[in-house]
Amino acid sequence: MVQMKKFFEEKGQGEFSQYQALQISPIHVHRSKAEHKHAIFVLGKEIATIMAHDEFSGAGRTSVRMQELACRAMEEFAK
């Protein structure tokens, strides 16, 4: 997913502001598994949003689902 993020950034598509605000990347081994899980879903949501033509397309539905999973993951590590 990070490679996809890099691809879209090089093409000038997407800012990935939500993912970057988390200040976490795959190499941050000191972060918890729950934090990484949350970051993956946030990144997935942003990638799917870029790829979506509308909210009803396959990528659009994936974006919505990734947002739901990101919220659940955040609740897990907030406990």
N, C-alpha and C positions, 0 to 999 in steps of 0.2 A: 504494500500500500504506500510505503514511503517512496518507492520508485515511481508509482503513479503520480504522487504529489509532485515529485521533482519534474516529471514530464509535463504536467499541466502548468507548473510555474515557469518552465522554460518556454512554453508556448504563450505565456502571458494570460493564462486563464486561471482564475481563482486566487484568492488571497490567503485562504486557510487560516483566517484570523482566530477562529475558535480553537483550533488545534494548537496554533502557536501560543495562544494565551495560557495553555496548560503547562508550557515550558517542560515538556517531556518528549523524549525520543526513544527509539529502540535501544540505544546504548546506555540509557540511564538505569543501570542495574540496581541502584540504591532505592529506586521507587518501588512501591508495592505492586503486586500482581493486579490488584483491583484498579489502581491508578492507570496502569498500562492498558487494562481492558477498557476502561472508560475512554482513554485516548484513542484506541483503535476504532471504537464506535463513532467518536466525534470526527475522526479523519474519514472514516467510511461514509458518514453522512455528507461531509463536504465534497468528497469525490463524486458521490452519487448525485448530488445537487448540480454539480457542473455538467454531468453527463445527461441529466434529465431534460427532456423536451417540455414536459409538463408534469404536474403532480400525479397524473394517472399512468404515465409510462412506466415500464419496468424499473428504470433507474429512479424515477420519482417515488415509486412505492418503496424502493430500497432506501432512499433517503429518509423517508418517514420512519421506516422500521429501525434504521440505525440511530435516529434521534431517540426513539423509545428505549432501545438497548443502552444508549449512552446514559440516559436518565436512571435506568435501573442499576447500571454499574456504579454510577456516582453515589446512589443510595447505599450500595454495598460497602464502599470504602469510607463513607461518612459515619458508619456505625462504629 
